[in-house]
Protein backbone atom coordinates (compact mmCIF):
# COMPACT_ATOMS: atom_id res chain seq x y z
CA UNK A 1 0.00 0.00 0.00
CA UNK A 2 1.21 3.48 -0.80
CA UNK A 3 2.72 5.01 2.34
CA UNK A 4 1.24 8.37 3.33
CA UNK A 5 4.71 9.84 3.16
CA UNK A 6 5.41 8.45 -0.30
CA UNK A 7 4.23 10.94 -2.87
CA UNK A 8 3.01 9.81 -6.27
CA UNK A 9 6.17 11.24 -7.83
CA UNK A 10 8.35 9.23 -5.44
CA UNK A 11 6.31 6.14 -6.23
CA UNK A 12 6.80 6.74 -9.97
CA UNK A 13 10.56 7.04 -9.45
CA UNK A 14 10.65 3.81 -7.40
CA UNK A 15 8.80 1.88 -10.11
CA UNK A 16 10.93 3.32 -12.92
CA UNK A 17 14.05 2.40 -10.91
CA UNK A 18 12.84 -1.22 -10.57
CA UNK A 19 12.15 -1.35 -14.32
CA UNK A 20 15.56 0.12 -15.14
CA UNK A 21 17.13 -2.81 -13.27
CA UNK A 22 15.55 -5.26 -15.71
CA UNK A 23 17.88 -6.37 -18.47
CA UNK A 24 17.04 -5.55 -22.07
CA UNK A 25 16.24 -9.23 -22.59
CA UNK A 26 13.91 -9.33 -19.54
CA UNK A 27 12.05 -6.22 -20.75
CA UNK A 28 11.76 -7.66 -24.27
CA UNK A 29 10.43 -11.00 -22.97
CA UNK A 30 7.89 -9.29 -20.70
CA UNK A 31 6.78 -6.96 -23.50
CA UNK A 32 6.38 -9.93 -25.86
CA UNK A 33 4.22 -11.72 -23.24
CA UNK A 34 2.00 -8.64 -22.94
CA UNK A 35 1.73 -8.40 -26.74
CA UNK A 36 0.73 -12.08 -26.96
CA UNK A 37 -1.96 -11.61 -24.28
CA UNK A 38 -3.26 -8.46 -25.98
CA UNK A 39 -3.52 -10.15 -29.38
CA UNK A 40 -5.40 -13.09 -27.80
CA UNK A 41 -7.77 -10.76 -25.94
CA UNK A 42 -11.30 -11.00 -27.40
CA UNK A 43 -12.18 -7.31 -26.89
CA UNK A 44 -9.04 -6.35 -28.81
CA UNK A 45 -9.58 -8.87 -31.60
CA UNK A 46 -13.19 -7.74 -32.09
CA UNK A 47 -12.35 -4.02 -32.00
CA UNK A 48 -12.17 -2.09 -35.25
CA UNK A 49 -10.94 1.29 -33.94
CA UNK A 50 -8.16 0.93 -31.38
CA UNK A 51 -6.60 3.77 -29.42
CA UNK A 52 -2.96 3.03 -28.59
CA UNK A 53 -0.20 5.16 -27.06
CA UNK A 54 3.42 6.00 -27.72
CA UNK A 55 5.47 5.00 -24.66
CA UNK A 56 7.16 7.29 -22.20
CA UNK A 57 9.59 6.39 -19.38
CA UNK A 58 8.31 3.51 -17.23
CA UNK A 59 5.60 2.50 -19.71
CA UNK A 60 5.31 -0.69 -21.75
CA UNK A 61 6.71 -0.13 -25.24
CA UNK A 62 3.82 -0.43 -27.71
CA UNK A 63 5.55 0.41 -30.99
CA UNK A 64 5.76 -3.22 -32.21
CA UNK A 65 2.16 -3.78 -31.04
CA UNK A 66 0.99 -0.79 -33.10
CA UNK A 67 2.78 -2.13 -36.19
CA UNK A 68 1.24 -5.57 -35.67
CA UNK A 69 -2.24 -4.09 -35.12
CA UNK A 70 -1.91 -2.22 -38.42
CA UNK A 71 -1.14 -5.56 -40.09
CA UNK A 72 -4.37 -6.89 -38.54
CA UNK A 73 -6.17 -4.05 -40.39
CA UNK A 74 -7.09 -2.25 -37.20
CA UNK A 75 -7.75 1.48 -37.42
CA UNK A 76 -5.12 2.82 -35.04
CA UNK A 77 -5.65 6.19 -33.39
CA UNK A 78 -3.16 7.96 -31.17
CA UNK A 79 -3.85 10.91 -28.87
CA UNK A 80 -2.48 14.35 -29.56
CA UNK A 81 -2.18 16.49 -26.44
CA UNK A 82 -1.81 20.24 -26.19
CA UNK A 83 0.13 20.90 -22.99
CA UNK A 84 -0.94 24.56 -22.94
CA UNK A 85 -4.70 24.08 -23.18
CA UNK A 86 -4.96 20.51 -21.84
CA UNK A 87 -6.84 19.72 -25.05
CA UNK A 88 -6.76 16.21 -26.48
CA UNK A 89 -7.68 14.99 -29.94
CA UNK A 90 -7.35 11.58 -31.60
CA UNK A 91 -5.79 11.04 -35.01
CA UNK A 92 -5.67 8.00 -37.29
CA UNK A 93 -2.08 6.86 -37.82
CA UNK A 94 -0.87 4.52 -40.56
CA UNK A 95 2.89 5.13 -40.38
CA UNK A 96 4.86 5.74 -37.17
CA UNK A 97 7.93 6.88 -39.09
CA UNK A 98 6.34 9.69 -41.08
CA UNK A 99 3.23 10.81 -39.18
CA UNK A 100 4.52 11.65 -35.69
CA UNK A 101 5.93 14.81 -34.12
CA UNK A 102 7.25 15.54 -30.64
CA UNK A 103 4.56 16.12 -28.02
CA UNK A 104 4.50 17.02 -24.31
CA UNK A 105 7.41 15.52 -22.34
CA UNK A 106 9.08 14.60 -25.64
CA UNK A 107 6.66 11.74 -26.33
CA UNK A 108 5.80 11.33 -30.03
CA UNK A 109 2.23 12.10 -31.06
CA UNK A 110 0.36 12.41 -34.38
CA UNK A 111 1.09 15.36 -36.65
CA UNK A 112 -2.32 17.00 -37.26
CA UNK A 113 -1.09 18.10 -40.71
CA UNK A 114 -0.48 14.48 -41.80
CA UNK A 115 -3.23 12.58 -39.97
CA UNK A 116 -7.03 12.54 -40.05
CA UNK A 117 -8.84 13.46 -36.83
CA UNK A 118 -11.14 10.83 -35.35
CA UNK A 119 -13.95 11.52 -32.84
CA UNK A 120 -13.26 10.28 -29.30
CA UNK A 121 -16.62 8.51 -29.06
CA UNK A 122 -15.93 6.00 -31.87
CA UNK A 123 -13.05 4.19 -30.15
CA UNK A 124 -13.87 0.53 -29.44
CA UNK A 125 -10.95 -0.15 -27.10
CA UNK A 126 -8.41 2.20 -25.53
CA UNK A 127 -4.97 0.81 -24.69
CA UNK A 128 -3.57 3.04 -21.96
CA UNK A 129 -0.12 3.63 -20.51
CA UNK A 130 0.62 3.24 -16.81
CA UNK A 131 3.59 3.52 -14.53
CA UNK A 132 1.78 1.78 -11.69
CA UNK A 133 -1.47 -0.19 -11.37
CA UNK A 134 -3.43 -1.95 -8.68
CA UNK A 135 -5.79 -4.92 -8.96
CA UNK A 136 -8.85 -2.67 -8.46
CA UNK A 137 -8.07 -0.84 -11.71
CA UNK A 138 -6.29 2.09 -10.08
CA UNK A 139 -3.81 3.66 -12.49
CA UNK A 140 -0.76 5.79 -11.78
CA UNK A 141 0.23 7.72 -14.88
CA UNK A 142 3.16 9.95 -15.74
CA UNK A 143 1.87 12.83 -13.63
CA UNK A 144 0.93 15.06 -16.56
CA UNK A 145 -2.76 14.05 -16.09
CA UNK A 146 -3.20 13.86 -19.86
CA UNK A 147 -4.91 10.46 -19.90
CA UNK A 148 -7.04 11.41 -16.88
CA UNK A 149 -8.46 14.18 -19.09
CA UNK A 150 -8.92 11.85 -22.08
CA UNK A 151 -10.51 8.82 -20.40
CA UNK A 152 -13.83 10.42 -19.32
CA UNK A 153 -14.31 11.76 -22.86
CA UNK A 154 -14.31 8.27 -24.37
CA UNK A 155 -17.67 6.56 -24.89
CA UNK A 156 -18.93 4.59 -21.86
CA UNK A 157 -18.77 1.43 -24.00
CA UNK A 158 -15.07 1.91 -24.78
CA UNK A 159 -13.02 -0.73 -22.94
CA UNK A 160 -10.15 0.93 -21.08
CA UNK A 161 -7.18 -1.45 -20.92
CA UNK A 162 -3.88 -0.65 -19.22
CA UNK A 163 -0.63 -2.45 -19.99
CA UNK A 164 2.02 -3.05 -17.35
CA UNK A 165 4.73 -5.41 -16.24
CA UNK A 166 3.95 -7.51 -13.19
CA UNK A 167 6.55 -5.37 -11.34
CA UNK A 168 4.24 -2.38 -11.85
CA UNK A 169 1.33 -3.95 -9.94
CA UNK A 170 1.05 -2.41 -6.48
CA UNK A 171 -1.14 -3.40 -3.53
CA UNK A 172 -3.03 -0.09 -3.76
CA UNK A 173 -2.77 3.24 -5.53
CA UNK A 174 -4.21 6.29 -3.81
CA UNK A 175 -6.79 7.60 -6.27
CA UNK A 176 -7.78 11.26 -6.20
CA UNK A 177 -10.94 12.81 -7.67
CA UNK A 178 -9.35 13.53 -11.08
CA UNK A 179 -7.79 10.04 -11.37
CA UNK A 180 -9.50 7.43 -13.55
CA UNK A 181 -9.79 3.67 -13.14
CA UNK A 182 -9.26 1.20 -15.99
CA UNK A 183 -11.52 -1.75 -16.82
CA UNK A 184 -8.84 -4.33 -17.58
CA UNK A 185 -5.11 -4.74 -16.91
CA UNK A 186 -2.85 -6.90 -19.05
CA UNK A 187 0.53 -7.84 -17.59
CA UNK A 188 3.19 -10.28 -18.74
CA UNK A 189 1.67 -12.90 -16.39
CA UNK A 190 -2.09 -12.34 -16.29
CA UNK A 191 -5.17 -10.42 -17.34
CA UNK A 192 -7.08 -8.67 -14.54
CA UNK A 193 -10.74 -7.87 -15.22
CA UNK A 194 -12.43 -5.04 -13.33
CA UNK A 195 -15.66 -5.00 -15.37
N, C-alpha and C positions, 0 to 999 in steps of 0.2 A: 504494500500500500504506500502511496506517496506520502512521505513525511511532511508534516506541516511546514517544516523549515526548508524543505527542498522545493525551490521554485520550479515552475515549468521549464524555464530556460536551463536550469541546472540539470533537470531530468533529461532534457533533450541532449545536453552535452554528455551525460553519463551513457545514454543509449548509443550515441554516435561513437563514443570511445570504445564501447564493447564491439560495435560493428567494425571499427577500424582495426581491431585485433584479429579479425577473421582474415584468413589468407585469401588471396585472389581466387584460388581453387574452391575454397569453402563457400565464398560468396557466389561464385558461378554455379556450383552445385545446388545451393539453396534457391537461387533465382530460377534455375531450370526446373526444380521441383514445383515452385509456385506457378511457373508457366504451364507445366503439365496439368496441374490441378485446375487452373483457370480454363484451359482449353478442353477440359473434360466436364466443366461446370455447365449444367443444363441452361441456366439463365443466360450465360454468355453465348453458348452455341445458338440459342434461339433468337438472340438479340440481332437486330439489323443495324441500329445506330448505337455505337459504343463510344462513350467518352473515356478517354485515357488521359494520362498525364506524362509530362517530361520530368524525369527524376531530379531531385535536389539532394543535398547531403543528407545521409541517413535514411534515404527512401529506396525502395526496391527499384532497380533499373528496369524500365519497361520498354526500352527502345526495340529490342528483338521481338517482344510481344506485339508491339504496334506493327512491325513489319510482317509478322506472321498473320495477324488479324487482317491486314490488307490483302494478303494472299487468300484468306478465307472469304474475300469479298464483303467484309464488314465496311460500313461507312464509319470512318474514324473521325471523331471530333476532338479537338484539344481546346482547353480554355485559354483565353487571352485576357490578362489582367492589366488594368490601369492602376498603378500604385498611387497616383495622385487622387483619383476620384473614387477608388475602390469599386470601379465598374468591372464587370466581367461579361465577356461574350464568348460564344463557342464558334469555332471555324472548322470546316471539313478540311482534312489534310490527307494528301495522297503521297507526298514525298517529303521525308524528314530532312533530306539534304538541301532542298531548294526552297522550301516554304516556311522556314522558321527564322525568327529574329530573336535577339536577346530581350528577355522580359525582366520583371522585378527579381532581385537577388541573383541576376545573371542566368536564370533558368530559361531555356528556349521556349518560345511560344509562337503560335501562328502569325504570319505576316498578313495583316488584313488586306494588303494590296494584292496578294497572291492566292488568297483562300476565300471560299464562299462562306458567309455567315450562316449559322444554323440556329433555329430557335431552341432555347433551353428546354422547352416542354416536350420535345420530340425524342429525347434520349431514352433508349430502352434500359441501358445499364451504365452506371457510372463507376469506373475504376478509379479509386482515390488513393493518394499518397498518404503515408503516415510515418511518423517517427516512433510513436508508441501507440499501443492499443491495449484494451482490456477485454475480457471475455463477455462483457455486457454491451460491447459495441462502442465503448468510449474511445475517442480518437484524439491523439496528441499530434498536431501538425507542426509546421515549421515555425509558427509564431507570427506569421504575417497575416493570419486570419482570412486568407483569400478563399480557401475552400469552405470555411464557415459561412462566408457570404454567398458562395455559389450553391451549396447544398440545398438550402430552403427554396431556392428558385427553380429547382428541378421538379418535374411532375411527381405527385405522390406515388405514382406507379413505378417510377424509376428505381431500380434496385441499386443501392449504394454499397459498393464492395471495396473494402480496403485490403491492400496487400502489405504483408510484413513478414519478416523472418521471425521464427519462434523466439529468438532473443529479444524481440521488440514487444512481446506480450508481457504486460505487467499485471500484478494482482488487481490494481484499481487506478484509474486516472481521475483526478478531480475535475469534474466537468462544471464549467461556468455557464451562465445564461446564454452567451453567444456561441458556445461550443455545440457541435452537432454529432449525433451518434450515427454509426453505420449499421446497415442491415446484416451484412455478412463480412467475415474476415477470412482471407485465404493466406495461410502460412505455408512454409515448406513441409510441414508435418500434418496439417489438418485444415478442415474447413469448419468455421464456427458460424452457426446460423443464429441470428437474433430476431428473425421475423417469424 
